Amino acid sequence: MKKIQLWVLGTALCVASLANATPVNKSSNDKIIGQEIAVLTDAPAVPPRITRKNATKVIVNLEVKELEGRLADGVNYTFWTFGGKVPGKFIRIREGDQVEFHLNNHPDNKMPHNIDLHAVTGPGGGAASSLTAPGHSSVFSFKALNPGLYVYHCATAPVAMHVANGMYGLILVEPKTGMSKVDREFYVMQGDFYTQGKNGEQGLQAFSMSKAIEEEPEYVVFNGAAGSLTGDNALKAKKGETVRLFVGVGGPNLTSSFHVIGEIFDKLYAEGNTDRPAKNIQTTLIPAGGAAYMEFKVNVPGTYIMVDHSLTRAFNKGALGMLKVSGDDEKTIYSGKMTDEVYLPEGSSMRNSERSQAQAPTAKTKADHIKLGEGIYNTNCAACHQTTGVGVPQAFPPLAKADYLKGAKNAAIKAVTGGLQGKLVVNGNEFNGVMPSWSLNDEEVDHHDAEQGRHHQHETAQYVGDHGAAGRLLPLALKGAVLGLVDPPGVVPVHAAEHQADLGVLVLGREDQAMDVEPVVVDRLDLVGVEVDAQIAQRLVAGDHDFLCLLGHSADSVGSLTRTNLESLADQYRAT
C-alpha cells in the first residue's frame, strides 16, 4: 500500500515538474534591434504590413482630444477620442516588439484619461501606468508577447462613459511569420452611443448614463457616425481583389453580428487570432471589447452592404456601411435579374391580370385611398423608407418633406413602377443606390401615391404637434384625424375639405421661430367665401406672424395664404 502511494506521489511530482518546466514564450527573449516611430492611421485606413524579420523598439505617440463632431445628419456629439477621431488610431506592431507608449492629454481637454490595451500583458493593460491629466503626458512600455488583433480603450472611471464617448480603437500584433499580402485592408469599428435626445433629434446631444445603464443606445454606428462608410465615404475595391477587414467593437455594451450582404468570408480569424481561420463564414459574432478579421475575394462588381445583422441597428440606428466594387459584370457568377413575369399558379385566386384588376380593392374617397395605400406602403416600402417616411440617412431617401416629390406626382409613380438606380438628390442630400420596381396595378399605384402624399404632407404637422410648446396644440385632437402640412420656415399651405372645415385650428407662427406656435380654434372657416370673423382676421395681421396653417379633419384641396393675403383679408373685414 505504501509503495503504491509513493508511486502515485512520485508521478504527481513528475507531472508538476514538467508543467513548471514549460518553455517561456520566446517572444519575451527576442533581441531588440533598432527603433522606429509607429505609423498610425485613421479609420478606415490601415498602416502597411510589417516586412521586417526582427523585433524592434516601437515608439507610439497617441494624443487624447475631446471635441464636438457629427454623429448623424443634424446631430452633433462631444466625442472623447484617441487621435481626434472615432475610432482611435490603428496601431500595427510585430510580435516580440518592445513598445514605448506615450499618451498625451491635450491641454484643452477637461477630463483625465488613460489607456487599456488588450495586447498588453500586465495589470490593467497599461491603465494604471497611463492615467494622465489634461496638459500632461505619460509614458510606459510593454513587450508584445501575443500575436492577434486587440481592442484598446480608455479605462478611467466611469469606464462605460469614456468608452461610450468614443474612446476605443484597434492594435494589431502581427505574428513573427508575418501576414499574407492582400489587395485591400480596411479598419471598421462599431460603437453604441447613448444620447439624451431620441434618435434623430437635432442639435448637440449630451451623453445619457441612464440609457447606457439600461443598454438602450439611440445610435449604433460604424466608425463614429451614421453614414461614415456610405456614399463618397464607401470602401472601394476592384473585381478580383482580395479584401481584408479588421473589425472591432468598442461597445461599451452591444455584441455585433457582423455581416457583409452578398459575400462569404473565405477566411475568418475569430476573436482576432492569427492562425487556424474558419472558412466560408456568413456572419460572425464580435463581442464588446473584441475583434475579428476576415478575408474574401470580390468576384462580382456592385455595392455590398456591411451591417450589424441585428437589423434594426443597421437600418434604424446607423450600423450600415458600403463596399463598392468596380469592374465588368461577371454573369457566370451572378446574372442579375433575368426576367420579371407574372406568376399565376393553378388554383390561385388571381388567375389572370384582368381578374386581378377586377378584384383589386377600390376606393371611393381620399380617405379610402390613404387607408388602402397604407397597407401597400407598409408591405413594400416601410422597410427602407420607415413607417414614418423619414428614410435612413445616407442609405434610403425620405418621402416625408421630400423636395423630390413636391409637385411631381409622376416621379413617384415612375419610381414605384419602374424603379430607380443611381444618384438621387433629396433635400440637398445625395443618395446612390437601387430601388426595385414593384408589380402593382393601376388602382394599387393610385393608393400608394395617396399614401406617399400622406407622408409628404402630414409629417411636419405631426412634428409640430409633438414638439410645440407643451399642451398648446391639444385642440388638434378635438375631432377626428388631423391632416395638414406645416413646413417651416416660409409660407405654409392651408388644407381644407372642399375649402371648408367644420372644425379646424389656425396655427400661427414666425419664420424664424417656427415652433413658437399659437393655436386659434374656429368653428367654421370657409376659404372660398373668406368667412373668418373680424377678430381672428385682426389677430392675423396684428401679431408678428409670417405664416398660417389650417389643420382640419380632411384635406381634399390645397390653398395657400401669405401675409399679404391675410392683410387683404383683414381689410375686407375692416370695411364691413
MOURSUL-V872542 format. One record per pair of residues at least 12 apart in sequence whose ideal C-beta (glycine too) atoms are under 8 Angstrom apart, sorted by the first residue. I is the first residue (numbers start at 0). J is the second residue. Records with the same first field share a line. If there is no record, write none. Layout:
I: J + J
This chain:
24: 144 + 145
26: 54 + 94 + 95 + 142 + 143 + 144 + 145 + 175
27: 142 + 144
29: 53 + 54 + 95
30: 53 + 54
31: 54 + 55 + 56 + 96 + 97
32: 53 + 54 + 55
33: 53 + 55 + 56
34: 55 + 56 + 57 + 58
35: 55 + 56 + 57 + 58
36: 57 + 58 + 60
37: 57 + 58 + 59 + 60 + 90 + 91 + 92
38: 91
39: 59 + 60 + 61 + 82 + 88 + 89 + 90
40: 88 + 89 + 186
41: 82 + 83 + 84 + 88 + 89
42: 84 + 86 + 89 + 186 + 187 + 188 + 222 + 223
43: 185 + 186 + 187 + 222 + 228 + 234
44: 89 + 185 + 186
45: 89 + 91 + 184 + 185 + 186 + 245
46: 89 + 90 + 91
47: 91
48: 173 + 177 + 178 + 180
49: 91 + 92 + 93 + 173 + 177 + 178
50: 177
51: 93
54: 93 + 94 + 95 + 96 + 97
55: 93 + 96 + 97
56: 96 + 97 + 98 + 99
57: 92 + 96 + 97 + 98 + 99
58: 98 + 99 + 101
59: 90 + 98 + 99 + 100 + 101
60: 101 + 103
61: 81 + 82 + 87 + 88 + 90 + 100 + 101 + 102 + 103 + 114
62: 81 + 82 + 83 + 103 + 104 + 105
63: 79 + 80 + 81 + 102 + 103 + 104 + 105 + 108 + 112 + 131 + 153 + 166
64: 79 + 80 + 82 + 83 + 105 + 108
65: 77 + 78 + 79 + 80 + 105 + 107 + 108 + 109 + 110
66: 78 + 80 + 83
67: 203
68: 85 + 223 + 224
69: 224
70: 192 + 194 + 204 + 218 + 220 + 223 + 224 + 225
71: 198 + 199 + 218 + 220 + 224 + 225 + 226 + 317 + 392
72: 225 + 226 + 392 + 393 + 428
73: 199 + 201 + 202
74: 194 + 196 + 199 + 200 + 201 + 202 + 204
75: 202 + 203 + 204
76: 164 + 192 + 194 + 203 + 204
77: 164 + 203 + 205 + 206
78: 164 + 165 + 223
79: 110 + 112 + 153 + 161 + 164 + 165 + 166
80: 165 + 166
81: 114 + 151 + 153 + 166 + 167 + 168
82: 168
84: 223
85: 165 + 167 + 188 + 190 + 222 + 223 + 224
86: 165 + 167 + 168 + 169 + 186 + 188 + 190 + 222 + 223 + 247 + 249
87: 151 + 166 + 167 + 168
88: 168
89: 168 + 169 + 170 + 171 + 186 + 245
90: 151 + 168 + 169 + 170 + 171
91: 170 + 171 + 173
92: 143 + 170 + 171 + 172 + 173
93: 143 + 172 + 173 + 175
94: 143 + 144 + 145 + 146 + 172 + 173 + 174 + 175
95: 142 + 143 + 144 + 175
96: 142 + 143 + 172
97: 140 + 141 + 142 + 143
98: 140 + 141 + 142 + 143
99: 138 + 140
100: 114 + 116 + 125 + 129 + 138 + 139 + 140 + 141
101: 136 + 137 + 138
102: 114 + 129 + 131 + 136 + 137 + 138
103: 131 + 136
104: 131 + 132 + 133 + 134 + 135 + 136
105: 133 + 134
106: 133 + 134
107: 133
108: 133 + 134
109: 133
110: 133 + 155 + 161
111: 130 + 131 + 132 + 133 + 155
112: 130 + 131 + 153 + 155 + 161 + 166
113: 125 + 126 + 127 + 129 + 130 + 131 + 137 + 153 + 154 + 155
114: 126 + 129 + 151 + 152 + 153 + 154
115: 151 + 152 + 153 + 154
116: 141 + 149 + 151 + 170
117: 149 + 150 + 151 + 170 + 288
118: 141 + 143 + 145 + 147 + 149 + 151 + 170 + 172
119: 141
120: 141 + 142 + 144 + 145
121: 141
123: 154
124: 151 + 154
125: 139 + 141
126: 154 + 155
130: 155
143: 172
145: 172
146: 172 + 173 + 174 + 175 + 273
147: 171 + 172 + 270 + 271 + 272 + 273
148: 169 + 170 + 171 + 172 + 245 + 247 + 268 + 271 + 273 + 290 + 291 + 292
149: 169 + 170 + 171 + 172 + 271 + 290
150: 167 + 168 + 169 + 170 + 247 + 248 + 249 + 288 + 289 + 290
151: 167 + 168 + 169 + 170
152: 166 + 167 + 168 + 249 + 288
153: 166 + 167
157: 208
158: 251
159: 211 + 251 + 252
160: 206 + 208 + 211
162: 190 + 249 + 250 + 251
163: 190 + 191 + 192 + 193 + 206 + 211 + 250 + 251
164: 206
165: 190 + 223 + 249
166: 249
167: 188 + 190 + 247 + 249 + 250
168: 188 + 247 + 249
169: 186 + 188 + 245 + 247 + 290
171: 245
173: 273
174: 273 + 274
178: 273
181: 240 + 241 + 242 + 243 + 294
182: 236 + 237 + 240 + 241 + 242
183: 234 + 236 + 240 + 241 + 242 + 243
184: 242 + 243 + 244 + 245
185: 234 + 242 + 243 + 244 + 245
186: 222 + 245
187: 221 + 222 + 228 + 244 + 245 + 246 + 247 + 305 + 320
188: 221 + 222 + 246 + 247 + 248 + 249
189: 219 + 220 + 221 + 246 + 247 + 248 + 249 + 253 + 255 + 257 + 285 + 307 + 318
190: 219 + 220 + 223 + 248 + 249 + 250
191: 216 + 218 + 219 + 250 + 251 + 252 + 253
192: 216 + 217 + 218 + 219 + 220
193: 206 + 207 + 208 + 210 + 211 + 215 + 216 + 217
194: 206 + 207 + 210 + 217 + 218
195: 207 + 210
196: 217
197: 217
198: 217 + 218 + 315 + 316
199: 389
211: 251 + 252
214: 252 + 253
216: 252 + 253 + 316
217: 316
218: 316 + 317
219: 253 + 307 + 312 + 316 + 317 + 318
220: 316 + 317 + 318
221: 305 + 317 + 318 + 319 + 320
222: 320
224: 317
225: 316 + 317 + 319 + 392 + 393
226: 317 + 392 + 393 + 394
227: 320
228: 305 + 319 + 320 + 321
229: 319 + 320 + 321 + 393 + 394
230: 321 + 393 + 429 + 430 + 431
233: 302 + 320 + 321 + 322 + 323
234: 320 + 321 + 322 + 323
235: 322 + 323 + 324 + 325
236: 297 + 322 + 323 + 324 + 325
237: 297 + 324 + 325 + 326
238: 297 + 298 + 299 + 300 + 324 + 325 + 326 + 327 + 329
239: 296 + 297 + 298 + 326
240: 296 + 297 + 324
241: 294 + 295 + 296 + 297
242: 294 + 295 + 296 + 297 + 322
243: 292 + 293 + 294
244: 259 + 292 + 293 + 294
245: 290 + 292
246: 285 + 290 + 291 + 292 + 293
247: 285 + 289 + 290
248: 285 + 286 + 287 + 288 + 289 + 290
249: 287 + 288
250: 287 + 288
251: 287
252: 287
253: 287 + 309 + 312
254: 284 + 285 + 286 + 287
255: 284 + 285 + 307 + 309 + 318
256: 282 + 283 + 284 + 307 + 308 + 309
257: 282 + 283 + 284 + 285 + 291 + 305 + 306 + 307 + 308
258: 281 + 282 + 283 + 305 + 306 + 307 + 308
259: 295 + 303 + 304 + 305 + 306 + 322
260: 303 + 304 + 305 + 306
261: 299 + 301 + 303 + 304
262: 295 + 297 + 303
263: 279 + 280 + 281 + 295
264: 277 + 279 + 280 + 281 + 283 + 293 + 294 + 295
265: 278 + 279 + 293 + 294 + 295 + 296
266: 278 + 293 + 294 + 295
267: 280 + 283 + 291 + 293
268: 291 + 292 + 293
269: 283 + 291
270: 289 + 290 + 291
271: 289 + 290 + 291 + 292
276: 294
280: 293
282: 308
297: 322 + 324
298: 329 + 332
299: 324 + 328 + 329 + 332 + 333
300: 324 + 325 + 326 + 327 + 328 + 329
301: 323 + 324
302: 321 + 322 + 323 + 324 + 432 + 433
303: 321 + 322 + 323 + 324
304: 319 + 320 + 321
305: 319 + 320 + 321 + 322
306: 318 + 319 + 320
314: 382 + 383 + 391 + 394
315: 385 + 391
317: 392
319: 391 + 393 + 394
339: 436 + 438
341: 438
352: 440
355: 440
356: 440 + 441 + 442
359: 440 + 442 + 443
360: 442 + 446
361: 442
362: 442 + 445 + 446 + 449
365: 449 + 553 + 554 + 555
366: 553
368: 445 + 446 + 449 + 450
369: 446 + 449 + 450 + 453
371: 443 + 446 + 449
372: 445 + 446 + 447 + 448 + 449 + 450 + 451 + 453
373: 450 + 453
375: 439 + 443 + 446 + 447 + 450
376: 447 + 450 + 451 + 454
379: 437 + 447
380: 398 + 447
383: 395 + 434
384: 396 + 397 + 398 + 454
387: 399 + 454 + 458
388: 451 + 454 + 455 + 458
389: 458
392: 428
393: 428 + 430
394: 430 + 432
395: 430 + 432
396: 423 + 425 + 428 + 430
397: 425 + 426
398: 451 + 454 + 455
399: 454 + 455 + 457 + 458 + 459
400: 426 + 455 + 458 + 459 + 486
401: 425 + 426 + 455
402: 425 + 426
403: 423 + 424 + 425 + 426
404: 451 + 455
405: 455
408: 448
411: 448 + 451
412: 444 + 448
414: 434
415: 436 + 437 + 439 + 444 + 447 + 448
416: 436 + 437 + 439 + 444
417: 436
418: 433 + 434 + 435 + 436
419: 433 + 434
420: 432 + 433 + 434
453: 482
456: 482 + 483 + 484 + 494 + 554
457: 482 + 483 + 484
459: 484 + 485 + 486 + 487
460: 481 + 482 + 483 + 484 + 485 + 548 + 550
462: 485
463: 485 + 506 + 514 + 516
464: 481
466: 514
467: 514 + 516
468: 514 + 515 + 516
471: 516 + 517 + 518
472: 504 + 506 + 516 + 518
474: 504 + 518 + 520
475: 504 + 518 + 550
477: 502 + 520
478: 501 + 502 + 552
479: 552
480: 552
481: 550 + 551 + 552
482: 494 + 550 + 551 + 552 + 553 + 554
483: 548 + 549 + 550 + 551 + 554
484: 548
485: 506 + 508 + 513 + 548
487: 508 + 510 + 513 + 514 + 546
488: 510 + 511 + 513 + 545
489: 510 + 546
490: 545 + 546 + 559 + 560 + 561
491: 506 + 508 + 546 + 547 + 548 + 559
492: 548 + 557 + 558 + 559
493: 526 + 547 + 548 + 549 + 557 + 558 + 559 + 560
494: 548 + 549 + 550 + 551 + 554 + 556 + 557
495: 524 + 526 + 549 + 551 + 553 + 554 + 555 + 556 + 558
496: 551 + 552 + 553 + 554 + 555 + 556
497: 555 + 556
498: 525 + 526 + 527 + 556 + 558
499: 523 + 524 + 525 + 526 + 527
500: 523 + 524 + 549 + 551 + 552 + 553
501: 522 + 523 + 551 + 552
502: 520 + 521 + 522 + 551 + 552
503: 521 + 524 + 549 + 550 + 551 + 552
504: 518 + 519 + 520 + 521 + 549 + 550
505: 518 + 519 + 520 + 521 + 524 + 535 + 547 + 548 + 549
506: 518 + 519 + 547 + 548 + 549 + 550
507: 519 + 538 + 539 + 542 + 544 + 546 + 547
508: 544 + 545 + 546
509: 543 + 544 + 545 + 546
510: 545 + 546
517: 542 + 544
519: 535 + 538
521: 535
524: 549 + 551
526: 558
529: 568 + 571
531: 568 + 572
532: 572
533: 569 + 572 + 573 + 575
536: 565 + 568 + 569 + 571 + 572
537: 569 + 572
539: 565 + 568 + 569
540: 562 + 565 + 566 + 569
544: 562
545: 562
546: 560 + 562
547: 560 + 565
